[in-house]
Every structure is written in C-alpha cells, then in structure tokens.
C-alpha cells in the first residue's frame, strides 16, 4: 500500500514538473500587422512583428514578397524592444503577399517562419489631395464682467478667511 502511494506521489510530482516548465526563454510571435491571413484593402506602408522576448538590435531579417515572388519591402528594418518593423514600397498588385522572417533574441534559437496576407487593391486609385476648406476666424474668448466680479468676490472672501484663521490660531496659542 505504501509503495503504491509513493509511486502516485512521484508520478504526480513528475507530471507537475513537466507542466510547470515554462518556455520563458523561448521566443514566439505574438502579433503581426497586417494580421496573418487577413485581407487588407488599404496598402500597408510597413509590416510589424511583435514577439514575447526582447529582440537583438542586429542580424534580424524580414522579407516581404508580392504574388509574383518579387521583393516589395524597402529594406529599412526598425527595431524596438519586442517588435521589428520593415517598410514597404507602395503596393499596387492584388494578391497574396508573403512575409518571411528570422528574428534573434539573446540566448535563444532564432525565431523563423512566414505568414501571408491578402491585399485587395482598389480598382481606381484616387489621389489623396486635400482640398482647402474655408475656416471662420474665431473671436477670442473675452471674460464677462460677471466672471470678473465673482473672482474678485472669491479673493476678498479668501482674504477674510485667512485673517480669521490667523486670529483663531493666536487665540489657541495664547490659551496654552
């Protein structure tokens, strides 16, 4: 009976140790922008990958290719603590774009992988020219006499309260 109980305890501890092991050192991808597998109708200007563990500032690589396999990233890789962003050239072709990445963190194996997103280009691209809109000049806010009188009244009342507190404090110290 005791041997069975000891075996059960050892098995439970072994199971807990395997379940308790965390992959705190292992890096993994948390989010992507554009989202993996999503369809975007506005051309993104960059692709951002966010990881669990802080990334090393050098040696990381992100490559974005269009449906024909031509590289469309501009090569400017910006790193923050846990995210890497690569700039994109203007996307004009509809289809599936592939993002391949190799990200390095200290003391960990490289995080390698890829994902895709679908870009659905608009049929007509209209220029984004801002049209000027007339604005009305705003008159400066002026204070009214009622506000001025109220503020002066509050200041006078505060002065009288100050005098009353000083006289009360003197009275308390004299009585000691």
C-alpha positions, 0 to 999 in steps of 0.5 A: 500500500505504501509503495503504491502511494509513493509511486502516485506521489512521484508520478504526480510530482513528475507530471507537475514538473513537466507542466510547470516548465515554462518556455520563458526563454523561448521566443514566439510571435505574438502579433503581426500587422497586417494580421496573418491571413487577413485581407487588407484593402488599404496598402500597408506602408510597413509590416510589424512583428511583435514577439514575447522576448526582447529582440537583438538590435542586429542580424534580424531579417524580414522579407516581404514578397508580392504574388509574383515572388518579387521583393516589395519591402524597402529594406529599412528594418526598425527595431524596438524592444519586442517588435521589428518593423520593415517598410514597404514600397507602395503596393499596387498588385492584388494578391497574396503577399508573403512575409518571411522572417528570422528574428534573434533574441539573446540566448535563444534559437532564432525565431523563423517562419512566414505568414501571408496576407491578402491585399485587395487593391482598389480598382481606381486609385484616387489621389489623396489631395486635400482640398482647402476648406474655408475656416471662420476666424474665431473671436477670442474668448473675452471674460464677462464682467460677471466672471470678473466680479465673482473672482474678485468676490472669491479673493476678498472672501479668501482674504477674510478667511485667512485673517480669521484663521490667523486670529483663531490660531493666536487665540489657541496659542495664547490659551496654552 
